[in-house]
Amino acid sequence: MVATITPMTLAELRRKGEKVMLIDVRTPAEFGEVHVDFARNVPLDRIDPEEIQALAGSDPVYVVCKSGNRSQKACEKLVAAGLKDVISIEGGTTACEAAGVPVVRGRKAMSLERQVRVAAGAMVAIGAGLAAFGPDLLWQRIGAGLAGFVGCGLVFAGITDTCGMAMLIAKMPWNQTCRSAKSCCSRAVLFWLVLGGLVLGGLCGTALAEHTRDSLDAVRKAVAEQKAVIIDVREPEEWQEGHLTGAGLLPLSVLEKGIDAQKLASVLPKDKIIYCYCLAGGRCAEAASLLKPLGYDVRALKPGYPQLVKAGFPAMVGK
């Protein structure tokens, strides 16, 4: 059990002139925003019991954070390392300020707890969005996996009172000491721009690919008149579960690895329109973008396999 004292008791010790070794275990950015004027900043992930012992000597070690959670963890770590007189400040810096303990104010910063909530919420929202509206099965599975992973992480954090995401975010550039507010802000903006670009690229890359404007009736007519062929760009396992009657199989994965031009010509006729489809319209658009530069008149169908079957295209299972 970690010993604790109230901010009022801390202030009283200071007023009596007693030596108070107060360690603030928040991030440098949080410390820079506001901290008790006699606190020393040693972030939780950098706590070294030997160094703390050397600084304090035989005096008690007082530990503070924002609200008391991280200071408890730091105290537990110090006690486990053999330090005996370790005390956590109840309520953290917030309570100290409310109790009238002198504080130093600096540049405004978002607390680590808020950053964790924002990051976790954003990841769950992105995962749920992909699972519900992803362009194909792969993206939908990635989305569901991302949301599930974050959910399990939050459950683990609640049970163990240990948050890996908080530890990771605490190491981010904007949570470290910067020479200037402008420099720190630039690092944060650059990081979020890069991350945002990657996320938006994944979400929008397939959506921005072109699909044919030919109606499904036009597709049927062209195939019936042998002016067009239909190609399925899904994987063989999906093909075996069911595919359009008369469609050829050319998985996107094969195209991405590269396929010999002569072998490709034996599968795809250059004198006919090639309509390609997949599960939800994503992979066929990518396949079309790979085949068009090779001289094929490839037109990606936006409706996926289930929608095409529902629209009346005949289907069969296996070969």
Secondary structure as UniProt FT lines:
FT   STRAND          3..5
FT   HELIX           7..15
FT   TURN            16..17
FT   STRAND          21..24
FT   HELIX           28..33
FT   STRAND          34..36
FT   TURN            37..38
FT   STRAND          39..41
FT   HELIX           44..46
FT   HELIX           49..56
FT   TURN            57..58
FT   STRAND          61..64
FT   HELIX           69..80
FT   TURN            81..82
FT   STRAND          86..89
FT   TURN            90..91
FT   HELIX           92..98
FT   TURN            99..100
FT   STRAND          103..105
FT   HELIX           112..133
FT   HELIX           137..160
FT   HELIX           164..170
FT   HELIX           173..175
FT   HELIX           181..204
FT   TURN            205..208
FT   HELIX           216..224
FT   TURN            225..226
FT   STRAND          228..232
FT   HELIX           236..241
FT   STRAND          243..244
FT   TURN            245..246
FT   STRAND          248..249
FT   HELIX           252..257
FT   HELIX           261..267
FT   TURN            270..271
FT   STRAND          273..277
FT   HELIX           282..291
FT   HELIX           292..294
FT   STRAND          298..300
FT   HELIX           305..310
FT   TURN            311..312
FT   STRAND          315..316
//
